[in-house]
Amino acid sequence: MSPGGDRMRAGSARLRGWHGRLLQIVVLINVLPFLLGTLYSFWRTLWFLLAATAINGTVVEISNDELPALVVAYEPSDGTQIRIQSDGSHAYDDVSVGDTIRVLYDPDSPQTARLDLFLELWLGPIIMAGLSGLICGSIYLIARFLKGSPG
């Protein structure tokens, strides 16, 4: 081979190395918010399950929009009645007015509450984890493809 060909290959390898580092930094900047959001979402849900105060609430209303949403009234330790509304879901079709549902609330801020139902607690974190996994998996496949492509 000619010395000029060797220099071109060496220059190409240096460029790919620099380009690869830049790509890694850009990918990290784009993926980090999704991963941090997922971790935060799981942390908040776990906090509600472990640190919040649990109390029984009563379904006082069911909105009949496209998806039924529950309105649940509960009384924290200070005796005031507070209402919380769930996200709409067909999973609540079997719930009736007057049914008892467990409510988790922050003792320092009783208005901050969640219904102790799987969808209310875990749907957000599961969607965030799935989206983060999809993005990370796509980036992994793209990186493998680029690594294996001739340069």
Secondary structure, DSSP 8 states (H G I E B T S, - for coil): --HHHHHHHHHHHHHHHHHHHHHHHHHHHHHHHHHHHHHHHHHHHHHHHHHSEEEEEEEEEEEESSSEEEEEEE--TT---EEEE----GGGTT--TT-EEEEEEETTEEEEEEES-HHHHHHHHHHHHHHHHHHHHHHHHHHHHHHHS--
